[in-house]
Amino acid sequence: MSVDHFWCRLPGRAVDTCSPEELGELVPRSRDHRYDRLAADGLALGVRQTAALMELALTENGLHPDPAARLPVYGGAHPAAGAEMLVLRPEQVAAASAFLRGSALGELVRQQNTVLARRVAQLDSAPPWSETWATRVVNDLRELRDFFAGAAAAGDAVVVRESAGTVR
């Protein structure tokens, strides 16, 4: 299964000393043996086709006006045209982790059913929104919550890489 959105943990100070090119070399571009090793160690996470849906579930809910809701998926803002990576510093990782930990992720997905169904309809060759999609988004959000919890506990930064093919 291909992956089109990645999160990679780095020691907090690494983001201050690495150039964008060096950071790019540290973060996987595709699912390969390096990604599999990092993921097995809890240092990387990747999803396919659900990043935009995860973002919508976290941010389109009036019950959660918390600015931290925008941090986990796209790092607070969508990358500028041509940019493929965003960096969350350790304090942002901690805020994102606290937000995810305090959110009823399954409920957020259920509350955004109509919005998510519209987004899926925009995906090329994707099956229509269904309980299968909802389960996938909730599972990916739970994995993201656990990933950010580990990163926050370690004081790590997180680099977010979006492949060119990711649909927003």
Buried (B, 14 or more C-beta within 10 A) or exposed (E): EEBBBBBBBBEBEBBEEBEEEEBBEBBBBEBEEBBEEBBEEBBBBBBBBBBBBBBBBBBBBEEBEBEBBBBBBBBBEBBEEEEBBBBBBBEBBBBBBBBBEEBEBBEBBEBBEEBBBEBBEEBEEEEEBEEEBBEBBBBBBEBBBBBBBBBBEBEBBBBBBBBEEBBE
